[in-house]
Amino acid sequence: MGDRGSLDGSHKWRLAWRGAADKLDRSHMTQSSKVLKVALFGLGRAGRFHLQSIQLLPEMELVHVVDIDPEQARKVGEQFQSAHSETIQPALEDPSIQAVIIATPTGEHFEQIMAALKAGKSVFTEKPLGNNLDEIATCYAAARQAGKALFVGFNRRFDPSFADLARQVQTGVIGTPQLLRVTSRDSPLPSMDYIRTSHGIFHDCIVHDFDMLRYITGQDPVEVYAIGSNFVDGIRALRDLDNVLVSLKYASGLLASIDVNRFASYGYDQRIEAFGKEGMLQAENRSPRATALSNASGILRPVIEHSFPTRYREAYLEELRVFAAGELEGRPLPIGEEDVRISHTLCDKAEQSYREGRPIPITSTNGREHD
């Protein structure tokens, strides 16, 4: 996800992270002689939760921070005892830095990825890689030429509940999957400044859901159909959507649906349901507390997580841990060019479906359209 602006660094938010850290499996926290030295580009919202993750990973050392706000860069640099700058060039010229984490606004990713790879740094980046398939291909070609890793942060794959659901589907717990339902409703409503540069709801939000479907099923759809509407005047004025329903058809007979909304008044609503002949799996919303009050008036449960930094705090930590392990131990990275390319293509086709008001066939990887 691209940067949505700076966090206020509230005490409540920091406590939520510390609480999550206390619950994590500490087996990975033993000291290691191998440390990945990284630079972080962008100290807005995305950059802030990556900072929290870096603090919990002894195998990762923050050497340099970059932000267009010099005061922000200075404060974080002093906090982490790292170098700081307003531009990426000083970090790219530092031979001690092995990798960069890109958490800048979406429009800056492609050029920064290319610059980092050319400088001989491995790259972890928030999506998107670029504006089109050509830019995606260019990034991966540059990574191969440089012999460096390129990892795109589709963080939901690393959420414990979603990963467990995917594992159980893949091991046949529900039999052959027949129906999948994904719900993604945002909270809080993003600013119109963010929406304006977000590349639209398909590439900004629904791309994560397309990636999850591929991760869970190991299948690519043969057809996609999307409808959408608006309930937020500001988003309508930007010619974007805030309410979308996508349906997908697969060659196996599997059907899937994705419903997305830019604002849920009750919190960050993220659920997945998988149905098959042998049963059903559900990954439900998570609340900061698990207590529930039952009395004569009914059952009162705590509200769900407010937004994505807390909902996916373990996921953000795990994806960086996986990236570090890939660099330090040579482990293969779980997200590659084909994953990124297919998800981008599905976003393009779903948006085309909405514009044209018809189902769109999906071209297979060999260049032919499915029957």
Helices and strands as residue ranges (DSSP letters): H 11-23, G 26-29, E 36-41, H 45-55, E 60-66, H 70-80, E 83-85, H 89-92, E 99-102, G 106-108, H 109-118, E 122-125, H 133-146, E 150-152, G 155-158, H 160-170, E 177-185, H 192-196, H 200-201, I 202-206, H 207-217, E 223-229, H 233-237, E 243-249, E 255-261, E 269-276, E 279-283, E 293-295, E 298-300, H 308-311, H 313-329, H 337-356, E 360-361
